[in-house]
Amino acid sequence: MKKLKYLNISKTKKLRFLDNYYKKKLYIVFLHGFMSDVEGKKPKIFRKYAIRKKLGYLAIEYSGHGKSSGQFIKGNLTKWSNDAKSAIKKIVRKNDFILVGSSMGSWISLILLKNFPKQIKGIVGIGSAPEFTTRLMWKKFNKKIKKEIIGKGVCKIKHGDYEYPITHQLIKNGRKNKVLSKKSKLKISVTMIHGSNDEVVPVHFSKKILSIFINAKKKLLIIKNGDHSLSNKKQLKRIVGELDKIVSDVV
């Protein structure tokens, strides 16, 4: 496994990343999910694919996540999208690229459309969760949780084996980053992959994303019995296969 590197964004901000450098090649850019990092199976398997295909690769870890600098509770969609944007500008530069977004990473992918309309050649979404802060969190929180978030500014929410500190500023910022009400005319390939047994994000979120693309080559792949993570060997192989189809169309 190649050693993870750090990208200095400013004097106080450094972001961890995984890459495969090519000066003039198509890049695969992986964007991880909420409270995730670049040490999981997905960023590693997509890098292996990029090396095999002699493509550029970047997996960036947002501030406050993993071992990147910053505090998670101070982060939000604007900051994390800007982290991804800065990393792409510094590493991918002027090269074309395909975005692979996992969960929240798909939301960030859609935010980045306005920044790189000519360079983005395709999007692959895995268990996509656009606007989840309002559509999945705030909408379902009871009055007690909402009161604590507004009053204290943060509330720790338990979900399965994990505990998530949800801040009021995160919720408010999510409302400023709506992506599902804007249509895109980009002529790119957009493939959404979702597990049929995803208990975190309903399949209709992936369908919603596809509906905003007017001129794209669109595909929805529902993986039978798949959960939210879609990270077992067989599932990852299918995801890489779908990514390869888009790469073949672009290269």
HELIX and SHEET records of a PDB file:
HELIX    1   1 LYS A   41  ARG A   52  1                                  12    
HELIX    2   2 PHE A   72  LYS A   74  5                                   3    
HELIX    3   3 LEU A   77  ALA A   87  1                                  11    
HELIX    4   4 ILE A   88  VAL A   92  3                                   5    
HELIX    5   5 MET A  104  LEU A  112  1                                   9    
HELIX    6   6 PHE A  132  PHE A  132  1                                   1    
HELIX    7   7 THR A  133  TRP A  138  3                                   6    
HELIX    8   8 LYS A  143  LYS A  152  1                                  10    
HELIX    9   9 HIS A  168  ARG A  175  1                                   8    
HELIX   10  10 HIS A  204  ILE A  212  1                                   9    
HELIX   11  11 LYS A  233  VAL A  250  1                                  18    
SHEET    1   A 8 LYS A   5  ASN A   8  0                                        
SHEET    2   A 8 LYS A  14  ASN A  20 -1                                        
SHEET    3   A 8 GLY A  56  ILE A  60 -1                                        
SHEET    4   A 8 TYR A  27  LEU A  31  1                                        
SHEET    5   A 8 PHE A  97  SER A 102  1                                        
SHEET    6   A 8 ILE A 120  ILE A 126  1                                        
SHEET    7   A 8 SER A 189  GLY A 195  1                                        
SHEET    8   A 8 LYS A 217  ILE A 223  1                                        
SHEET    1   B 2 VAL A 154  HIS A 159  0                                        
SHEET    2   B 2 TYR A 162  THR A 167 -1                                        
END                                                                             
